[in-house]
Amino acid sequence: MLFLVAALLLLGVVLGTVAHAPLSFTVVAAVVIGVWLAVFAVRERRGRRRPTAG
């Protein structure tokens, strides 16, 4: 529950910041975050396919 409250608070701060940021900055930030999430997803998928050594 605490995690949810913290996430919503952070979302509110970020959306408030984006509302005052220039459009070009917002687009660049969105692309950077999207690439980061894609890399994370690929690494997670590869990690789950490998059997554990232990």
N, C-alpha and C positions, 0 to 999 in steps of 0.2 A: 504494500500500500504506500509506504514511504517512497519507494522508487517511482511509483506512478505520479505522486505529487511533485517530486523533483523533476520528472520528465515534463510534466505539464508546465511547471514554472519556467524551465529552460526553454520550452517551446514558445511560451509567451514572450520571453526576453528576446529570443531570436526573431520572432515575427515582428516584434516592435522595432528591432534594429533594421530589418529588411525593409520595413515601410519607409524608413528615412534614408536608405542607401540608394545610390544611383542604380539604374537598371543594369548597366554593364557589369557593375560589381556583383550584383545579385546573380546574374547569369554565370559569371566566372566561378563564383562560390558554389553554385548549384552543380556545375560541371565537375569541379574538384571533389565535392562530396560524392557525387554519383560514381566517379572513377574509383574513389576510395572504397565505396561499398561494393563495387563490382570486383575489385581485387580481393577484398575480404571474402566475398562469396566464393570465388574461385579457389582461394586457399582453403576455405572450410570444406568445400566439396572434395578437393584432392586429399585432404587430411582424413576424411571419413572413409575413403575408399581403401586406404592402406590398412592392412591388418596390424594389430599391435604386436610388438616384439615380445612383450612381457607376458 
